[in-house]
Amino acid sequence: MTQKPTIEIDGASLTLDQTAAVADGAEVRLAEGARERIEQARQFVETILARGQVVYGVNTGFGGLADVTIPRHKLQELQVNLVRSHSCGVGEPLSERIVRAMMLQRANVLAKGYSGCRVTVVETLIKMLNAGVHPVIPSRGSVGASGDLAPLAHLAQVVIGEGEAVHHGQQVAGSDAMRRAGIEPVVLEAKEGLALLNGTQAMTAVGGLGLLAAERLANAADVTGAMSLEALKGTPAAFDPKIQAVRPHPGQMKSAQRLRELIEASAIRESHRDHAIDPRVQDAYSLRCMPQVHGAVRDALAHARGILEIEINSATDNPLIFAEAGEILSGGNFHGEPLALALDYAAVAMADLGTISERRVERLVNPDLSGLPAFLSPDPGMNSGMMIAQVAAVSLIAENNVLAHPASVTNLPTSANKEDHVSMGMTSALKFVHVVKNVEMILAIELMCAAQGLEFLKPLEPGPRLAAVYSSVRERVPALDRDTALSGYIESLVPLVRELGEE
């Protein structure tokens, strides 16, 4: 058996790629240095309790009930009540991959040592990950302000032996899942329920895994775009490095370089290099401006990655325990605004990536623009060819236009107006992932149409890199000489689109 990789968490160095590894089954361990910080912060909480000092979240109510002081003998009950009352998420459950990412990232934040929980809380999360105990977490219910309270409450339910969980593919009571895995549920002490609930880990899990998928699509769009350029006998002159050098956006330069490499040694390109053969001076924007548009998408995603990787290593609890300074400070690190804005921006960028891809599909199927048979059919009229494939792409564009509206501009106060400005960051994350999935389909449609367009240029062939992509398409979708249902073919190309995005 192949040994699973292990990711060590210390509260400061977790990456999105490591998050994806754990989402896909890698195991987790706690760094020794983190253990010491966690214990130090917990000792300070115990000192505060011994003094009888009133501190929000430690011995008070929560949110709009922050002014209610709770006696010490009821603090355990307070924490359990917090978890139960906040477990009110609705909607379809998050995937097990996302749940694993949430568990990892919450454990990592607690490992920073500013939340005041005991080491056993973090170790229990790690044991659950390593044993495959995955809480059932509804996807809706967070406004992304006091963190992702409802989603994290459903996670915390299983930590304390309640709620529902999936273990080895079977959904069971949380208590049964923990028993089967041989994990002792946590009996919450003061502050620990809040430490599990206060954070942005639903947003970062959904948005982070979505971002990795989006980055792959930015790569794949260079491939599908290059194949469309070849099928349309476009020119790569606009990808010249001198053009990019005088407007040196990093994403633009990278996309232009990739496009040059993809078209290298193309017989199709050589066939129309002579201006006497092809008098066109320049291509339409959807071809000529691929470096500028694809590159801008890359830069937007890079910005979002920077925000997310700061966030997954940040203390997002409230209050925060600064043991060395001897202070407990209430603040707003749980507020999801940085994520909401970044993920709204990323959704807009991905929607635009889909838009330029659909414009290339239109050029491929439109005989007035392509020089190819109408709708890429050898027998147009009797056959409609790929006419409705472009229609399907347009329908996805229309949906993305709605989803690209920013959630972060919406504010609905909660908790008796104590929480009077919220980020809606989880909504931003969920919308972003929906856009990403739609763009996967749009690029699959472009890939299918571009490959069909190349049929009409034979015996001319693209360069070796695109020839290999063409062969991969043909393993899934045959060259079409008569009408057939296309849905299954489009779906079959989505995994290939994802593969093309792996660098």
C-alpha positions as CSV (number, residue, x, y, z in Angstrom):
1,M,0.0,0.0,0.0
2,T,1.1,3.5,-0.8
3,Q,1.7,5.6,2.4
4,K,-0.4,8.7,2.6
5,P,1.6,12.0,2.7
6,T,1.5,13.9,6.0
7,I,1.0,17.6,6.4
8,E,2.3,19.3,9.5
9,I,0.4,22.3,10.8
10,D,1.9,25.1,12.9
11,G,-0.6,27.9,12.4
12,A,1.7,29.9,10.1
13,S,2.8,28.0,7.0
14,L,-0.2,26.2,5.6
15,T,-0.7,26.6,1.8
16,L,-3.7,26.1,-0.5
17,D,-1.9,23.2,-2.2
18,Q,-1.4,21.5,1.2
19,T,-5.1,22.1,1.9
20,A,-5.9,20.3,-1.4
21,A,-3.6,17.4,-0.4
22,V,-5.5,17.0,2.9
23,A,-8.8,17.4,1.1
24,D,-7.8,14.5,-1.1
25,G,-6.8,12.3,1.8
26,A,-3.4,13.3,3.2
27,E,-2.9,12.9,6.9
28,V,-2.2,15.7,9.4
29,R,0.0,16.1,12.4
30,L,0.5,19.0,14.9
31,A,3.9,20.7,15.1
32,E,5.5,20.6,18.6
33,G,6.1,24.3,18.7
34,A,2.4,24.8,18.1
35,R,1.5,22.6,21.0
36,E,3.5,24.8,23.4
37,R,1.7,28.0,22.2
38,I,-1.7,26.4,22.6
39,E,-1.0,25.3,26.1
40,Q,0.4,28.8,27.1
41,A,-2.8,30.5,25.9
42,R,-5.0,28.0,27.7
43,Q,-3.2,28.5,30.9
44,F,-3.8,32.3,30.6
45,V,-7.6,31.6,30.2
46,E,-7.5,29.5,33.3
47,T,-5.8,32.3,35.1
48,I,-8.6,34.7,34.0
49,L,-11.2,32.4,35.2
50,A,-9.5,32.0,38.6
51,R,-9.5,35.7,39.0
52,G,-13.3,35.9,38.4
53,Q,-12.7,38.5,35.6
54,V,-15.6,39.0,33.2
55,V,-14.4,38.4,29.6
56,Y,-16.5,38.2,26.5
57,G,-16.8,34.7,25.1
58,V,-15.2,33.2,28.2
59,N,-17.9,33.8,30.8
60,T,-20.5,35.9,29.0
61,G,-23.2,35.3,26.5
62,F,-22.6,35.8,22.8
63,G,-23.4,38.4,20.1
64,G,-26.4,40.4,21.3
65,L,-26.2,38.6,24.6
66,A,-22.6,39.7,25.4
67,D,-23.7,41.7,28.4
68,V,-25.0,38.6,30.2
69,T,-22.5,37.2,32.7
70,I,-22.4,33.4,33.2
71,P,-21.5,31.8,36.5
72,R,-18.4,29.5,36.4
73,H,-20.3,26.3,37.2
74,K,-22.4,26.8,34.0
75,L,-19.5,27.5,31.6
76,Q,-19.4,24.0,30.1
77,E,-23.1,24.1,29.5
78,L,-22.7,27.5,27.9
79,Q,-20.2,26.2,25.4
80,V,-22.4,23.2,24.5
81,N,-25.5,25.5,24.1
82,L,-23.5,27.7,21.8
83,V,-22.6,24.8,19.5
84,R,-26.2,23.5,19.5
85,S,-27.9,26.8,19.0
86,H,-25.6,27.8,16.1
87,S,-26.1,24.5,14.3
88,C,-28.8,25.8,12.1
89,G,-27.3,25.6,8.6
90,V,-29.6,24.6,5.7
91,G,-29.3,23.4,2.1
92,E,-27.3,20.7,0.5
93,P,-24.2,19.5,2.5
94,L,-20.7,20.6,1.6
95,S,-18.6,18.0,-0.1
96,E,-16.3,15.8,1.9
97,R,-13.3,17.5,0.3
98,I,-14.5,20.9,1.4
99,V,-15.3,19.6,4.9
100,R,-11.8,18.1,5.2
101,A,-10.3,21.5,4.1
102,M,-12.4,23.3,6.8
103,M,-11.3,20.9,9.5
104,L,-7.7,21.3,8.5
105,Q,-7.8,25.0,8.4
106,R,-9.7,25.3,11.7
107,A,-7.1,23.1,13.4
108,N,-4.3,25.3,11.8
109,V,-5.9,28.5,13.1
110,L,-6.2,27.0,16.6
111,A,-2.6,25.9,16.4
112,K,-1.5,29.5,16.3
113,G,-2.2,29.7,20.0
114,Y,-4.4,32.7,20.2
115,S,-7.8,31.0,20.7
116,G,-7.4,29.7,24.3
117,C,-8.5,26.1,23.7
118,R,-6.8,23.0,25.0
119,V,-4.4,21.0,22.8
120,T,-7.0,18.1,22.9
121,V,-9.4,20.2,20.8
122,V,-6.9,20.5,18.0
123,E,-5.7,16.9,18.3
124,T,-9.4,15.7,18.1
125,L,-9.8,17.6,14.8
126,I,-6.6,16.0,13.5
127,K,-7.7,12.5,14.7
128,M,-11.0,13.0,12.9
129,L,-9.2,13.9,9.7
130,N,-6.9,11.0,9.8
131,A,-9.7,8.6,10.6
132,G,-12.0,9.9,8.0
133,V,-14.7,11.2,10.3
134,H,-16.3,14.0,8.3
135,P,-19.1,16.2,9.8
136,V,-22.2,16.8,7.6
137,I,-22.2,20.5,7.1
138,P,-25.0,22.3,5.3
139,S,-23.8,24.8,2.8
140,R,-26.0,27.7,3.6
141,G,-26.4,29.7,6.8
142,S,-23.3,31.9,7.1
143,V,-23.2,35.7,6.6
144,G,-19.4,35.7,7.0
145,A,-19.3,38.2,9.8
146,S,-18.7,36.6,13.1
147,G,-17.0,34.1,11.0
148,D,-18.8,31.1,9.5
149,L,-20.8,30.4,12.6
150,A,-23.4,28.0,11.4
151,P,-21.1,25.8,9.2
152,L,-18.4,25.6,11.9
153,A,-21.1,24.8,14.5
154,H,-22.0,21.7,12.6
155,L,-18.3,20.8,12.5
156,A,-18.1,21.4,16.3
157,Q,-21.2,19.2,16.9
158,V,-19.3,16.1,15.8
159,V,-16.2,17.1,17.8
160,I,-18.4,16.9,20.9
161,G,-20.1,13.7,19.8
162,E,-23.3,15.2,18.4
163,G,-24.7,16.0,14.9
164,E,-24.2,13.8,11.8
165,A,-21.0,12.6,10.1
166,V,-19.9,10.5,7.2
167,H,-17.5,7.7,8.1
168,H,-16.2,5.4,5.4
169,G,-19.0,6.5,3.0
170,Q,-21.8,6.0,5.5
171,Q,-23.8,8.8,7.1
172,V,-24.3,8.1,10.8
173,A,-24.8,10.0,14.1
174,G,-21.7,11.9,15.1
175,S,-21.4,9.9,18.3
176,D,-21.4,6.7,16.3
177,A,-18.8,8.0,13.8
178,M,-16.5,9.0,16.7
179,R,-17.0,5.6,18.4
180,R,-16.3,3.6,15.3
181,A,-13.1,5.7,14.8
182,G,-12.1,5.2,18.4
183,I,-12.0,9.0,19.1
184,E,-13.2,10.3,22.4
185,P,-15.5,13.3,21.9
186,V,-14.4,16.6,23.5
187,V,-16.1,17.9,26.7
188,L,-15.9,21.6,26.1
189,E,-14.4,23.9,28.7
190,A,-14.7,27.7,28.8
191,K,-14.0,29.5,25.6
192,E,-13.6,26.2,23.5
193,G,-17.0,26.2,21.8
194,L,-16.4,29.8,20.6
195,A,-12.9,28.8,19.6
196,L,-14.3,26.2,17.2
197,L,-17.1,28.5,15.8
198,N,-15.4,31.9,15.4
199,G,-13.6,31.8,12.1
200,T,-13.7,32.1,8.3
201,Q,-12.8,28.5,7.4
202,A,-16.0,27.7,5.4
203,M,-15.2,30.7,3.2
204,T,-11.5,29.8,2.9
205,A,-12.2,26.1,2.3
206,V,-14.9,26.6,-0.4
207,G,-13.0,29.6,-2.0
208,G,-9.6,28.1,-1.7
209,L,-10.4,24.8,-3.4
210,G,-12.4,26.7,-6.0
211,L,-9.4,29.0,-6.6
212,L,-7.1,26.0,-7.3
213,A,-9.7,24.8,-9.9
214,A,-9.9,28.3,-11.4
215,E,-6.1,28.5,-11.8
216,R,-6.2,25.3,-13.7
217,L,-8.9,26.7,-16.0
218,A,-6.8,29.8,-16.7
219,N,-4.1,27.4,-18.0
220,A,-6.7,25.4,-19.9
221,A,-8.1,28.5,-21.6
222,D,-4.7,29.1,-23.2
223,V,-4.9,25.6,-24.7
224,T,-8.5,25.8,-25.9
225,G,-7.8,29.3,-27.2
226,A,-4.7,28.2,-29.1
227,M,-6.6,25.4,-30.7
228,S,-9.4,27.8,-31.8
229,L,-6.7,30.1,-33.2
230,E,-5.3,27.2,-35.3
231,A,-8.8,26.1,-36.5
232,L,-9.5,29.7,-37.5
233,K,-6.1,30.1,-39.1
234,G,-5.3,33.0,-36.8
235,T,-1.9,34.6,-36.4
236,P,0.2,34.4,-33.3
237,A,1.9,37.7,-34.1
238,A,0.0,39.4,-31.2
239,F,1.8,37.1,-28.8
240,D,5.2,38.5,-29.6
241,P,7.2,39.0,-26.4
242,K,8.1,42.5,-27.4
243,I,4.4,43.5,-27.2
244,Q,4.1,42.0,-23.7
245,A,7.4,43.6,-22.5
246,V,6.0,47.1,-23.0
247,R,2.9,46.3,-20.8
248,P,4.5,43.8,-18.4
249,H,1.6,42.5,-16.4
250,P,2.7,39.1,-15.1
251,G,-0.4,37.2,-16.2
252,Q,-0.3,38.7,-19.7
253,M,3.4,37.7,-20.2
254,K,2.7,34.2,-19.0
255,S,-0.3,33.6,-21.2
256,A,1.5,35.0,-24.2
257,Q,4.4,32.7,-23.6
258,R,2.2,29.7,-23.3
259,L,0.3,30.6,-26.5
260,R,3.6,30.9,-28.4
261,E,4.7,27.5,-27.1
262,L,1.4,25.8,-27.9
263,I,1.5,27.0,-31.5
264,E,5.2,26.3,-32.1
265,A,6.0,24.2,-35.2
266,S,2.5,24.4,-36.5
267,A,2.0,23.4,-40.2
268,I,-1.3,25.2,-40.1
269,R,0.4,28.4,-39.2
270,E,3.0,28.0,-41.9
271,S,0.3,27.5,-44.5
272,H,-1.0,31.0,-44.3
273,R,2.0,33.0,-43.2
274,D,2.3,34.5,-46.7
275,H,0.3,37.7,-47.0
276,A,-0.6,36.9,-50.6
277,I,-2.3,33.7,-49.4
278,D,-4.0,35.3,-46.4
279,P,-4.4,39.1,-46.7
280,R,-5.9,39.5,-43.1
281,V,-3.9,42.0,-41.1
282,Q,-5.0,41.1,-37.6
283,D,-7.5,38.9,-35.8
284,A,-10.6,39.6,-33.7
285,Y,-10.1,40.5,-30.1
286,S,-11.2,37.1,-28.8
287,L,-8.1,35.7,-30.5
288,R,-5.7,38.6,-30.6
289,C,-6.2,39.7,-27.0
290,M,-6.0,36.3,-25.4
291,P,-2.8,37.3,-23.5
292,Q,-4.4,40.5,-22.2
293,V,-7.7,38.8,-21.1
294,H,-6.4,35.5,-20.0
295,G,-3.5,37.3,-18.3
296,A,-5.8,39.7,-16.4
297,V,-7.7,36.6,-15.1
298,R,-4.5,35.1,-14.0
299,D,-3.6,38.3,-12.1
300,A,-7.0,38.5,-10.4
301,L,-6.6,34.9,-9.3
302,A,-3.1,35.6,-8.0
303,H,-4.5,38.4,-5.9
304,A,-7.2,36.1,-4.5
305,R,-4.6,33.4,-3.7
306,G,-2.6,36.0,-1.7
307,I,-5.6,36.9,0.4
308,L,-6.6,33.3,1.0
309,E,-3.1,32.2,2.0
310,I,-2.8,35.0,4.5
311,E,-6.3,34.1,5.9
312,I,-5.7,30.4,6.4
313,N,-2.7,31.2,8.6
314,S,-4.5,34.0,10.5
315,A,-6.1,34.1,14.0
316,T,-9.8,34.7,13.2
317,D,-11.2,34.0,16.7
318,N,-12.7,36.6,19.1
319,P,-11.6,37.4,21.7
320,L,-7.9,36.7,21.1
321,I,-5.6,35.5,23.8
322,F,-2.2,37.3,23.9
323,A,-0.7,35.3,26.8
324,E,2.8,36.8,26.7
325,A,1.3,40.3,26.9
326,G,-1.2,39.2,29.5
327,E,-4.2,40.5,27.5
328,I,-7.4,39.2,26.1
329,L,-8.6,41.5,23.3
330,S,-11.9,41.6,21.5
331,G,-11.8,42.6,17.9
332,G,-13.1,41.7,14.5
333,N,-10.7,39.3,12.8
334,F,-13.6,37.0,12.1
335,H,-15.1,39.4,9.6
336,G,-14.9,38.0,6.1
337,E,-14.6,41.2,4.1
338,P,-11.1,40.5,2.7
339,L,-12.4,37.1,1.4
340,A,-15.7,38.4,0.2
341,L,-14.1,41.1,-1.9
342,A,-11.4,38.8,-3.3
343,L,-13.8,36.0,-4.2
344,D,-16.3,38.4,-5.8
345,Y,-13.3,39.7,-7.9
346,A,-12.3,36.2,-8.8
347,A,-15.9,35.3,-9.8
348,V,-15.9,38.4,-12.1
349,A,-12.6,37.3,-13.6
350,M,-13.7,33.7,-14.2
351,A,-17.0,34.9,-15.8
352,D,-15.0,36.9,-18.2
353,L,-12.8,34.0,-19.0
354,G,-15.9,32.1,-20.0
355,T,-17.1,35.1,-22.1
356,I,-14.0,35.2,-24.3
357,S,-14.1,31.5,-24.8
358,E,-17.7,31.6,-25.9
359,R,-16.8,34.4,-28.4
360,R,-14.3,32.0,-29.9
361,V,-16.9,29.3,-30.1
362,E,-19.2,31.7,-32.0
363,R,-16.4,32.4,-34.5
364,L,-15.8,28.7,-35.0
365,V,-19.5,27.9,-35.8
366,N,-20.3,31.0,-37.8
367,P,-19.4,30.5,-41.5
368,D,-19.4,34.3,-42.0
369,L,-16.5,34.6,-39.5
370,S,-14.7,31.2,-39.7
371,G,-14.2,30.2,-43.4
372,L,-15.3,26.8,-42.2
373,P,-18.5,24.9,-43.0
374,A,-21.6,26.3,-41.2
375,F,-21.8,25.1,-37.6
376,L,-18.8,22.8,-38.3
377,S,-20.9,20.2,-40.1
378,P,-19.7,18.6,-43.3
379,D,-23.3,18.7,-44.5
380,P,-24.9,21.9,-43.1
381,G,-28.6,22.3,-43.6
382,M,-29.4,18.6,-43.4
383,N,-27.3,18.7,-40.2
384,S,-27.2,21.5,-37.6
385,G,-23.7,20.5,-36.4
386,M,-22.5,22.4,-33.3
387,M,-25.1,25.1,-33.6
388,I,-26.6,24.4,-30.2
389,A,-23.3,23.8,-28.5
390,Q,-22.7,27.5,-28.8
391,V,-26.3,28.1,-27.5
392,A,-25.4,26.1,-24.4
393,A,-22.3,28.1,-23.9
394,V,-24.4,31.3,-24.1
395,S,-26.8,30.0,-21.5
396,L,-23.9,29.4,-19.1
397,I,-22.6,32.9,-19.8
398,A,-26.0,34.3,-18.9
399,E,-26.0,32.4,-15.6
400,N,-22.4,33.6,-14.9
401,N,-23.5,37.2,-15.5
402,V,-26.0,36.9,-12.6
403,L,-23.5,35.0,-10.4
404,A,-20.8,37.6,-10.9
405,H,-22.9,40.2,-9.1
406,P,-20.9,40.9,-5.9
407,A,-22.3,39.5,-2.7
408,S,-20.0,41.7,-0.7
409,V,-22.1,44.8,-1.4
410,T,-25.1,43.3,0.4
411,N,-25.5,44.0,4.1
412,L,-28.3,42.7,6.4
413,P,-27.6,43.3,10.1
414,T,-27.9,40.3,12.5
415,S,-27.8,39.5,16.2
416,A,-30.0,42.4,17.4
417,N,-27.9,44.8,15.4
418,K,-24.7,44.0,17.3
419,E,-23.5,42.5,14.1
420,D,-24.6,45.4,12.0
421,H,-22.3,44.9,9.0
422,V,-21.7,41.5,7.5
423,S,-19.5,40.4,4.6
424,M,-21.6,37.7,2.9
425,G,-18.3,36.1,2.1
426,M,-19.7,32.5,2.1
427,T,-22.1,33.6,-0.5
428,S,-19.2,35.0,-2.5
429,A,-17.4,31.7,-2.2
430,L,-20.3,29.6,-3.2
431,K,-21.1,31.8,-6.2
432,F,-17.5,31.7,-7.3
433,V,-17.4,27.9,-7.3
434,H,-20.6,27.8,-9.4
435,V,-19.0,30.2,-11.9
436,V,-15.9,28.0,-12.0
437,K,-18.0,24.9,-12.8
438,N,-19.8,26.7,-15.6
439,V,-16.5,27.9,-17.1
440,E,-15.3,24.2,-17.1
441,M,-18.3,23.4,-19.4
442,I,-17.7,26.5,-21.6
443,L,-14.1,25.5,-22.2
444,A,-15.2,21.9,-22.9
445,I,-17.5,23.2,-25.6
446,E,-14.7,25.3,-27.1
447,L,-12.4,22.3,-27.0
448,M,-14.9,20.2,-28.8
449,C,-15.6,22.8,-31.5
450,A,-12.0,23.7,-32.0
451,A,-11.1,20.0,-32.6
452,Q,-14.0,19.7,-35.0
453,G,-12.7,22.8,-36.8
454,L,-9.3,21.2,-37.3
455,E,-10.9,18.4,-39.3
456,F,-11.5,20.8,-42.2
457,L,-7.9,21.8,-42.4
458,K,-6.4,18.3,-42.9
459,P,-3.9,17.2,-44.0
460,L,-2.5,20.3,-42.3
461,E,-1.9,19.7,-38.6
462,P,-1.2,22.0,-35.6
463,G,2.1,21.9,-33.7
464,P,3.0,18.8,-31.6
465,R,1.6,20.1,-28.3
466,L,-1.8,20.9,-29.8
467,A,-1.7,17.7,-31.9
468,A,-1.5,15.8,-28.6
469,V,-4.4,17.7,-27.2
470,Y,-6.4,16.9,-30.4
471,S,-5.7,13.2,-29.9
472,S,-6.9,13.3,-26.3
473,V,-10.1,15.0,-27.5
474,R,-10.6,12.3,-30.1
475,E,-10.2,9.6,-27.5
476,R,-13.5,11.0,-26.0
477,V,-15.3,12.6,-28.9
478,P,-15.1,11.4,-32.5
479,A,-15.0,13.7,-35.5
480,L,-18.7,14.2,-36.3
481,D,-19.9,13.8,-39.8
482,R,-23.6,13.8,-38.9
483,D,-25.8,15.1,-36.1
484,T,-25.7,13.4,-32.7
485,A,-26.5,14.2,-29.1
486,L,-23.6,16.3,-27.8
487,S,-24.3,16.5,-24.1
488,G,-22.4,13.4,-23.2
489,Y,-19.4,14.5,-25.3
490,I,-19.3,17.9,-23.6
491,E,-19.4,16.2,-20.1
492,S,-16.6,13.8,-21.1
493,L,-14.3,16.7,-22.0
494,V,-14.6,18.4,-18.6
495,P,-12.0,16.1,-17.0
496,L,-9.7,16.7,-19.9
497,V,-10.1,20.5,-19.5
498,R,-9.0,20.0,-15.9
499,E,-6.0,17.9,-17.0
500,L,-5.0,20.6,-19.5
501,G,-4.8,23.0,-16.6
502,E,-2.1,21.0,-14.8
503,E,1.3,22.6,-15.5
